[in-house]
Amino acid sequence: MAGAEGALAGRIACVDLETTGGHAGRDRVMEAGIVLVEDGETAVIGGLTVTQVNKTRSGIPLLSSLPIVGKLFSFSNDTENRRDLIILVTPRITDDGVSEQ
């Protein structure tokens, strides 16, 4: 969609993807709008964050499973890794060589 001189406008919709039990659920549109970007400018139109949590427990066999004192003979480690995906769009207006008359 053409906007002001040397600018592009486009409609966007923000979609939230629900996940339950690791499976994608239904899509639902959260927000919609119009973005006006000058030729060569970059617009951020979306993103996705993935978080992975790892929990490990190690210890001395039998002793680490005892009630009350078992924690003295075991070690727990929790790590959290986050990855982000950002969608960037940089529109370019090109001249196809055909003049309008």
LOZA-571754 format. One record per residue: residue number from 1; residue in three letters; x, y, z of N, C-alpha, C, CB in turn. Coordinates in nm, 4 decimals. Glycine has a CB too. Layout:
// LOZA-571754
REC | num | residuo | nc1 | nc2 | nc3 | cac1 | cac2 | cac3 | cc1 | cc2 | cc3 | cbc1 | cbc2 | cbc3
REC | NUM | ALA | X | Y | Z | X | Y | Z | X | Y | Z | X | Y | Z
...
// end
This chain:
// LOZA-571754
REC | num | residuo | nc1 | nc2 | nc3 | cac1 | cac2 | cac3 | cc1 | cc2 | cc3 | cbc1 | cbc2 | cbc3
REC | 1 | MET | 0.0855 | -0.1164 | 0.0000 | 0.0000 | 0.0000 | 0.0000 | 0.0905 | 0.1232 | 0.0000 | -0.0975 | -0.0005 | 0.1228
REC | 2 | ALA | 0.0711 | 0.2160 | -0.0878 | 0.1551 | 0.3349 | -0.0964 | 0.1080 | 0.4394 | 0.0020 | 0.1550 | 0.3918 | -0.2383
REC | 3 | GLY | 0.2028 | 0.5041 | 0.0678 | 0.1720 | 0.6083 | 0.1648 | 0.2162 | 0.7429 | 0.1114 | 0.2391 | 0.5794 | 0.2999
REC | 4 | ALA | 0.2867 | 0.8201 | 0.1938 | 0.3396 | 0.9497 | 0.1548 | 0.4508 | 0.9293 | 0.0522 | 0.3917 | 1.0280 | 0.2785
REC | 5 | GLU | 0.5021 | 1.0390 | -0.0018 | 0.6102 | 1.0325 | -0.1006 | 0.7279 | 0.9536 | -0.0445 | 0.6554 | 1.1745 | -0.1418
REC | 6 | GLY | 0.7635 | 0.8430 | -0.1091 | 0.8776 | 0.7625 | -0.0656 | 0.8518 | 0.6806 | 0.0596 | 0.9944 | 0.8509 | -0.0421
REC | 7 | ALA | 0.7260 | 0.6551 | 0.0915 | 0.6943 | 0.5783 | 0.2116 | 0.6008 | 0.4639 | 0.1764 | 0.6310 | 0.6685 | 0.3197
REC | 8 | LEU | 0.6034 | 0.3606 | 0.2561 | 0.5157 | 0.2456 | 0.2385 | 0.4343 | 0.2252 | 0.3650 | 0.5968 | 0.1182 | 0.2043
REC | 9 | ALA | 0.3076 | 0.1913 | 0.3469 | 0.2215 | 0.1612 | 0.4601 | 0.1690 | 0.0201 | 0.4426 | 0.1049 | 0.2639 | 0.4723
REC | 10 | GLY | 0.1556 | -0.0512 | 0.5499 | 0.1041 | -0.1870 | 0.5415 | 0.0246 | -0.2228 | 0.6647 | 0.2171 | -0.2857 | 0.5224
REC | 11 | ARG | -0.0704 | -0.3123 | 0.6477 | -0.1502 | -0.3599 | 0.7604 | -0.0796 | -0.4785 | 0.8239 | -0.2939 | -0.3988 | 0.7153
REC | 12 | ILE | -0.0786 | -0.4809 | 0.9557 | -0.0191 | -0.5924 | 1.0282 | -0.1160 | -0.6398 | 1.1340 | 0.1159 | -0.5524 | 1.0915
REC | 13 | ALA | -0.1008 | -0.7631 | 1.1755 | -0.1798 | -0.8189 | 1.2851 | -0.0864 | -0.8955 | 1.3758 | -0.2945 | -0.9106 | 1.2327
REC | 14 | CYS | -0.1003 | -0.8741 | 1.5050 | -0.0195 | -0.9439 | 1.6036 | -0.0949 | -1.0703 | 1.6426 | 0.0104 | -0.8535 | 1.7287
REC | 15 | VAL | -0.0322 | -1.1849 | 1.6263 | -0.0974 | -1.3126 | 1.6544 | -0.0290 | -1.3795 | 1.7724 | -0.0946 | -1.4051 | 1.5302
REC | 16 | ASP | -0.1075 | -1.4244 | 1.8687 | -0.0566 | -1.4955 | 1.9848 | -0.0875 | -1.6434 | 1.9649 | -0.1192 | -1.4410 | 2.1183
REC | 17 | LEU | 0.0160 | -1.7280 | 1.9698 | -0.0016 | -1.8705 | 1.9498 | -0.0010 | -1.9379 | 2.0864 | 0.1094 | -1.9290 | 1.8572
REC | 18 | GLU | -0.1148 | -1.9892 | 2.1280 | -0.1229 | -2.0570 | 2.2572 | -0.0617 | -2.1953 | 2.2464 | -0.2691 | -2.0663 | 2.3058
REC | 19 | THR | 0.0139 | -2.2354 | 2.3471 | 0.0698 | -2.3699 | 2.3482 | 0.0298 | -2.4394 | 2.4779 | 0.2244 | -2.3663 | 2.3327
REC | 20 | THR | -0.0079 | -2.5642 | 2.4641 | -0.0419 | -2.6450 | 2.5802 | 0.0230 | -2.7805 | 2.5638 | -0.1959 | -2.6583 | 2.5977
REC | 21 | GLY | 0.1047 | -2.8195 | 2.6592 | 0.1697 | -2.9495 | 2.6532 | 0.2645 | -2.9644 | 2.5363 | 0.0674 | -3.0561 | 2.6468
REC | 22 | GLY | 0.3244 | -2.8548 | 2.4899 | 0.4184 | -2.8614 | 2.3800 | 0.3550 | -2.8639 | 2.2432 | 0.5024 | -2.9794 | 2.3954
REC | 23 | HIS | 0.2216 | -2.8604 | 2.2355 | 0.1529 | -2.8623 | 2.1068 | 0.0874 | -2.7274 | 2.0843 | 0.0480 | -2.9764 | 2.1006
REC | 24 | ALA | 0.0939 | -2.6800 | 1.9621 | 0.0339 | -2.5509 | 1.9291 | -0.1172 | -2.5594 | 1.9426 | 0.0731 | -2.5068 | 1.7865
REC | 25 | GLY | -0.1732 | -2.4599 | 2.0049 | -0.3177 | -2.4542 | 2.0204 | -0.3784 | -2.3697 | 1.9110 | -0.3558 | -2.3991 | 2.1574
REC | 26 | ARG | -0.4846 | -2.3027 | 1.9408 | -0.5518 | -2.2214 | 1.8407 | -0.4858 | -2.0845 | 1.8313 | -0.7009 | -2.2072 | 1.8737
REC | 27 | ASP | -0.4934 | -2.0258 | 1.7112 | -0.4421 | -1.8906 | 1.6909 | -0.5489 | -1.7915 | 1.7338 | -0.4008 | -1.8673 | 1.5425
REC | 28 | ARG | -0.5061 | -1.6799 | 1.7851 | -0.6014 | -1.5739 | 1.8141 | -0.5344 | -1.4405 | 1.7849 | -0.6512 | -1.5810 | 1.9618
REC | 29 | VAL | -0.6051 | -1.3531 | 1.7173 | -0.5502 | -1.2233 | 1.6825 | -0.5646 | -1.1326 | 1.8033 | -0.6211 | -1.1629 | 1.5575
REC | 30 | MET | -0.4540 | -1.0735 | 1.8441 | -0.4535 | -0.9892 | 1.9626 | -0.4705 | -0.8405 | 1.9286 | -0.3246 | -1.0102 | 2.0395
REC | 31 | GLU | -0.4029 | -0.7971 | 1.8222 | -0.4021 | -0.6556 | 1.7910 | -0.3734 | -0.6367 | 1.6425 | -0.2981 | -0.5809 | 1.8770
REC | 32 | ALA | -0.4301 | -0.5341 | 1.5831 | -0.4051 | -0.5051 | 1.4421 | -0.3778 | -0.3562 | 1.4272 | -0.5256 | -0.5487 | 1.3530
REC | 33 | GLY | -0.3071 | -0.3192 | 1.3221 | -0.2761 | -0.1786 | 1.3008 | -0.2132 | -0.1556 | 1.1661 | -0.1849 | -0.1276 | 1.4090
REC | 34 | ILE | -0.1731 | -0.0318 | 1.1423 | -0.1081 | 0.0064 | 1.0177 | 0.0298 | 0.0625 | 1.0520 | -0.1941 | 0.1108 | 0.9379
REC | 35 | VAL | 0.1285 | 0.0216 | 0.9734 | 0.2651 | 0.0677 | 0.9937 | 0.3051 | 0.1516 | 0.8737 | 0.3632 | -0.0518 | 1.0141
REC | 36 | LEU | 0.3605 | 0.2701 | 0.8968 | 0.4103 | 0.3568 | 0.7912 | 0.5617 | 0.3624 | 0.8053 | 0.3462 | 0.5003 | 0.7985
REC | 37 | VAL | 0.6313 | 0.3190 | 0.7003 | 0.7771 | 0.3111 | 0.7033 | 0.8316 | 0.3830 | 0.5819 | 0.8262 | 0.1635 | 0.7071
REC | 38 | GLU | 0.9325 | 0.4664 | 0.6022 | 1.0002 | 0.5339 | 0.4915 | 1.0819 | 0.4316 | 0.4143 | 1.0909 | 0.6497 | 0.5427
REC | 39 | ASP | 1.1124 | 0.4643 | 0.2877 | 1.1923 | 0.3769 | 0.2031 | 1.3285 | 0.3520 | 0.2685 | 1.2097 | 0.4383 | 0.0620
REC | 40 | GLY | 1.3621 | 0.2262 | 0.2901 | 1.4909 | 0.1898 | 0.3485 | 1.4931 | 0.1824 | 0.4998 | 1.5923 | 0.2858 | 0.3050
REC | 41 | GLU | 1.3871 | 0.2257 | 0.5680 | 1.3816 | 0.2153 | 0.7133 | 1.3412 | 0.0736 | 0.7528 | 1.2828 | 0.3190 | 0.7723
REC | 42 | THR | 1.3791 | 0.0330 | 0.8719 | 1.3482 | -0.1013 | 0.9210 | 1.2363 | -0.0942 | 1.0243 | 1.4740 | -0.1680 | 0.9820
REC | 43 | ALA | 1.1406 | -0.1845 | 1.0120 | 1.0295 | -0.1941 | 1.1076 | 1.0338 | -0.3311 | 1.1738 | 0.8915 | -0.1707 | 1.0371
REC | 44 | VAL | 1.0137 | -0.3336 | 1.3044 | 1.0031 | -0.4593 | 1.3778 | 0.8560 | -0.4968 | 1.3783 | 1.0611 | -0.4476 | 1.5247
REC | 45 | ILE | 0.8218 | -0.6109 | 1.3171 | 0.6800 | -0.6467 | 1.3069 | 0.6427 | -0.7684 | 1.3899 | 0.6440 | -0.6720 | 1.1634
REC | 46 | GLY | 0.7380 | -0.8318 | 1.4552 | 0.7010 | -0.9470 | 1.5362 | 0.8193 | -1.0085 | 1.6053 | 0.6333 | -1.0500 | 1.4520
REC | 47 | GLY | 0.7902 | -1.1054 | 1.6882 | 0.8961 | -1.1749 | 1.7591 | 0.8427 | -1.2969 | 1.8305 | 0.9635 | -1.0823 | 1.8578
REC | 48 | LEU | 0.9351 | -1.3812 | 1.8702 | 0.9006 | -1.5056 | 1.9377 | 1.0093 | -1.5354 | 2.0389 | 0.8838 | -1.6231 | 1.8366
REC | 49 | THR | 0.9720 | -1.5719 | 2.1592 | 1.0678 | -1.6088 | 2.2629 | 1.0444 | -1.7536 | 2.3014 | 1.0557 | -1.5157 | 2.3868
REC | 50 | VAL | 1.1515 | -1.8320 | 2.3019 | 1.1451 | -1.9719 | 2.3427 | 1.2303 | -1.9872 | 2.4679 | 1.1938 | -2.0679 | 2.2282
REC | 51 | THR | 1.1713 | -2.0423 | 2.5726 | 1.2429 | -2.0637 | 2.6974 | 1.2516 | -2.2129 | 2.7243 | 1.1736 | -1.9903 | 2.8150
REC | 52 | GLN | 1.3735 | -2.2596 | 2.7535 | 1.3955 | -2.4007 | 2.7844 | 1.4524 | -2.4090 | 2.9257 | 1.4918 | -2.4686 | 2.6799
REC | 53 | VAL | 1.3859 | -2.4860 | 3.0127 | 1.4291 | -2.5017 | 3.1511 | 1.4772 | -2.6452 | 3.1710 | 1.3137 | -2.4668 | 3.2507
REC | 54 | ASN | 1.5996 | -2.6600 | 3.2222 | 1.6567 | -2.7919 | 3.2514 | 1.6818 | -2.8038 | 3.4005 | 1.7883 | -2.8151 | 3.1720
REC | 55 | LYS | 1.6333 | -2.9119 | 3.4591 | 1.6556 | -2.9390 | 3.6007 | 1.7277 | -3.0726 | 3.6129 | 1.5210 | -2.9402 | 3.6805
REC | 56 | THR | 1.8432 | -3.0696 | 3.6764 | 1.9195 | -3.1927 | 3.6956 | 1.9444 | -3.2123 | 3.8447 | 2.0542 | -3.1886 | 3.6168
REC | 57 | ARG | 1.9453 | -3.3392 | 3.8853 | 1.9717 | -3.3732 | 4.0254 | 2.0657 | -3.4924 | 4.0262 | 1.8388 | -3.4046 | 4.1043
REC | 58 | SER | 2.1723 | -3.4797 | 4.0997 | 2.2678 | -3.5894 | 4.1122 | 2.3081 | -3.6025 | 4.2589 | 2.3932 | -3.5660 | 4.0215
REC | 59 | GLY | 2.3595 | -3.7180 | 4.2946 | 2.4008 | -3.7392 | 4.4336 | 2.4486 | -3.8806 | 4.4576 | 2.2868 | -3.7078 | 4.5277
REC | 60 | ILE | 2.4768 | -3.9080 | 4.5795 | 2.5238 | -4.0405 | 4.6201 | 2.4040 | -4.1351 | 4.6231 | 2.5951 | -4.0355 | 4.7599
REC | 61 | PRO | 2.4133 | -4.2476 | 4.5519 | 2.3010 | -4.3407 | 4.5494 | 2.2603 | -4.3837 | 4.6914 | 2.3370 | -4.4640 | 4.4651
REC | 62 | LEU | 2.1354 | -4.4067 | 4.7100 | 2.0711 | -4.4444 | 4.8358 | 2.0711 | -4.3306 | 4.9373 | 2.1404 | -4.5653 | 4.8950
REC | 63 | LEU | 2.1857 | -4.2689 | 4.9643 | 2.1904 | -4.1614 | 5.0646 | 2.1138 | -4.0376 | 5.0195 | 2.3352 | -4.1237 | 5.0947
REC | 64 | SER | 2.1181 | -4.0092 | 4.8893 | 2.0488 | -3.8903 | 4.8390 | 1.8971 | -3.9068 | 4.8376 | 2.0973 | -3.8577 | 4.6994
REC | 65 | SER | 1.8488 | -4.0296 | 4.8476 | 1.7038 | -4.0520 | 4.8469 | 1.6445 | -4.0652 | 4.9876 | 1.6720 | -4.1767 | 4.7672
REC | 66 | LEU | 1.7267 | -4.0499 | 5.0908 | 1.6759 | -4.0573 | 5.2285 | 1.5949 | -3.9328 | 5.2622 | 1.7921 | -4.0739 | 5.3289
REC | 67 | PRO | 1.4841 | -3.9505 | 5.3350 | 1.4074 | -3.8329 | 5.3771 | 1.4900 | -3.7482 | 5.4756 | 1.2724 | -3.8763 | 5.4424
REC | 68 | ILE | 1.4676 | -3.6240 | 5.4787 | 1.5286 | -3.5232 | 5.5660 | 1.6768 | -3.4997 | 5.5339 | 1.5140 | -3.5654 | 5.7117
REC | 69 | VAL | 1.7631 | -3.5990 | 5.5432 | 1.9072 | -3.5804 | 5.5233 | 1.9508 | -3.6030 | 5.3789 | 1.9838 | -3.6740 | 5.6138
REC | 70 | GLY | 1.8618 | -3.6437 | 5.2930 | 1.8969 | -3.6720 | 5.1539 | 1.9520 | -3.5519 | 5.0791 | 1.7774 | -3.7237 | 5.0816
REC | 71 | LYS | 1.9064 | -3.4318 | 5.1155 | 1.9551 | -3.3110 | 5.0492 | 2.1023 | -3.2834 | 5.0799 | 1.8710 | -3.1918 | 5.0906
REC | 72 | LEU | 2.1523 | -3.3359 | 5.1877 | 2.2942 | -3.3195 | 5.2209 | 2.3842 | -3.4002 | 5.1269 | 2.3196 | -3.3618 | 5.3658
REC | 73 | PHE | 2.3303 | -3.5047 | 5.0675 | 2.4076 | -3.5938 | 4.9817 | 2.3706 | -3.5812 | 4.8333 | 2.3881 | -3.7366 | 5.0268
REC | 74 | SER | 2.3012 | -3.4727 | 4.7984 | 2.2622 | -3.4541 | 4.6580 | 2.2880 | -3.3105 | 4.6144 | 2.1134 | -3.4903 | 4.6372
REC | 75 | PHE | 2.2870 | -3.2921 | 4.4840 | 2.3099 | -3.1614 | 4.4247 | 2.2055 | -3.1398 | 4.3157 | 2.4549 | -3.1496 | 4.3676
REC | 76 | SER | 2.1441 | -3.0218 | 4.3150 | 2.0453 | -2.9858 | 4.2126 | 2.0961 | -2.8663 | 4.1332 | 1.9071 | -2.9539 | 4.2768
REC | 77 | ASN | 2.0680 | -2.8685 | 4.0041 | 2.1096 | -2.7587 | 3.9170 | 1.9937 | -2.7247 | 3.8236 | 2.2383 | -2.7961 | 3.8358
REC | 78 | ASP | 1.9533 | -2.5984 | 3.8229 | 1.8472 | -2.5504 | 3.7341 | 1.9076 | -2.4495 | 3.6372 | 1.7292 | -2.4864 | 3.8153
REC | 79 | THR | 1.8878 | -2.4721 | 3.5085 | 1.9349 | -2.3778 | 3.4071 | 1.8180 | -2.3369 | 3.3188 | 2.0492 | -2.4396 | 3.3217
REC | 80 | GLU | 1.8209 | -2.2122 | 3.2747 | 1.7158 | -2.1590 | 3.1887 | 1.7812 | -2.0936 | 3.0681 | 1.6252 | -2.0574 | 3.2655
REC | 81 | ASN | 1.7448 | -2.1396 | 2.9484 | 1.7966 | -2.0844 | 2.8241 | 1.6836 | -2.0151 | 2.7501 | 1.8606 | -2.1946 | 2.7361
REC | 82 | ARG | 1.7084 | -1.8923 | 2.7071 | 1.6092 | -1.8165 | 2.6301 | 1.6652 | -1.7860 | 2.4923 | 1.5696 | -1.6852 | 2.7032
REC | 83 | ARG | 1.5794 | -1.8036 | 2.3931 | 1.6147 | -1.7691 | 2.2551 | 1.5065 | -1.6776 | 2.2009 | 1.6305 | -1.8972 | 2.1655
REC | 84 | ASP | 1.5483 | -1.5709 | 2.1348 | 1.4547 | -1.4740 | 2.0785 | 1.4673 | -1.4712 | 1.9265 | 1.4795 | -1.3334 | 2.1373
REC | 85 | LEU | 1.3530 | -1.4661 | 1.8614 | 1.3469 | -1.4490 | 1.7165 | 1.2692 | -1.3210 | 1.6907 | 1.2801 | -1.5732 | 1.6450
REC | 86 | ILE | 1.3327 | -1.2269 | 1.6222 | 1.2686 | -1.0991 | 1.5925 | 1.2547 | -1.0865 | 1.4413 | 1.3500 | -0.9793 | 1.6518
REC | 87 | ILE | 1.1367 | -1.0482 | 1.3957 | 1.1102 | -1.0332 | 1.2527 | 1.1220 | -0.8857 | 1.2166 | 0.9689 | -1.0889 | 1.2148
REC | 88 | LEU | 1.2200 | -0.8559 | 1.1317 | 1.2454 | -0.7196 | 1.0861 | 1.2142 | -0.7109 | 0.9368 | 1.3931 | -0.6773 | 1.1149
REC | 89 | VAL | 1.1535 | -0.6005 | 0.8942 | 1.1222 | -0.5795 | 0.7529 | 1.1795 | -0.4448 | 0.7107 | 0.9677 | -0.5855 | 0.7269
REC | 90 | THR | 1.2549 | -0.4453 | 0.5993 | 1.3088 | -0.3222 | 0.5423 | 1.2578 | -0.3104 | 0.3987 | 1.4660 | -0.3208 | 0.5473
REC | 91 | PRO | 1.1527 | -0.2321 | 0.3761 | 1.0993 | -0.2183 | 0.2400 | 1.1872 | -0.1270 | 0.1550 | 0.9558 | -0.1637 | 0.2441
REC | 92 | ARG | 1.1947 | -0.1572 | 0.0259 | 1.2693 | -0.0758 | -0.0710 | 1.1755 | -0.0432 | -0.1869 | 1.3989 | -0.1505 | -0.1219
REC | 93 | ILE | 1.1687 | 0.0822 | -0.2246 | 1.0888 | 0.1231 | -0.3391 | 1.1804 | 0.1181 | -0.4609 | 1.0261 | 0.2669 | -0.3189
REC | 94 | THR | 1.1404 | 0.0397 | -0.5620 | 1.2217 | 0.0267 | -0.6811 | 1.1471 | 0.0861 | -0.8000 | 1.2579 | -0.1209 | -0.7068
REC | 95 | ASP | 1.2241 | 0.1351 | -0.8936 | 1.1690 | 0.1926 | -1.0163 | 1.1788 | 0.0853 | -1.1247 | 1.2454 | 0.3251 | -1.0587
REC | 96 | ASP | 1.0653 | 0.0495 | -1.1840 | 1.0666 | -0.0563 | -1.2852 | 1.0973 | -0.0036 | -1.4254 | 0.9331 | -0.1279 | -1.2862
REC | 97 | GLY | 1.1228 | 0.1260 | -1.4376 | 1.1593 | 0.1832 | -1.5667 | 1.0421 | 0.2228 | -1.6533 | 1.2426 | 0.0877 | -1.6409
REC | 98 | VAL | 0.9208 | 0.1973 | -1.6117 | 0.8019 | 0.2330 | -1.6888 | 0.7470 | 0.3639 | -1.6322 | 0.6935 | 0.1186 | -1.6839
REC | 99 | SER | 0.7354 | 0.4629 | -1.7173 | 0.6832 | 0.5911 | -1.6716 | 0.5316 | 0.5929 | -1.6896 | 0.7494 | 0.7087 | -1.7486
REC | 100 | GLU | 0.4640 | 0.6470 | -1.5920 | 0.3179 | 0.6584 | -1.5980 | 0.2819 | 0.7891 | -1.6665 | 0.2545 | 0.6513 | -1.4554
REC | 101 | GLN | 0.1879 | 0.7847 | -1.7607 | 0.1476 | 0.9049 | -1.8324 | -0.0016 | 0.9223 | -1.8261 | 0.1938 | 0.9000 | -1.9769
// end
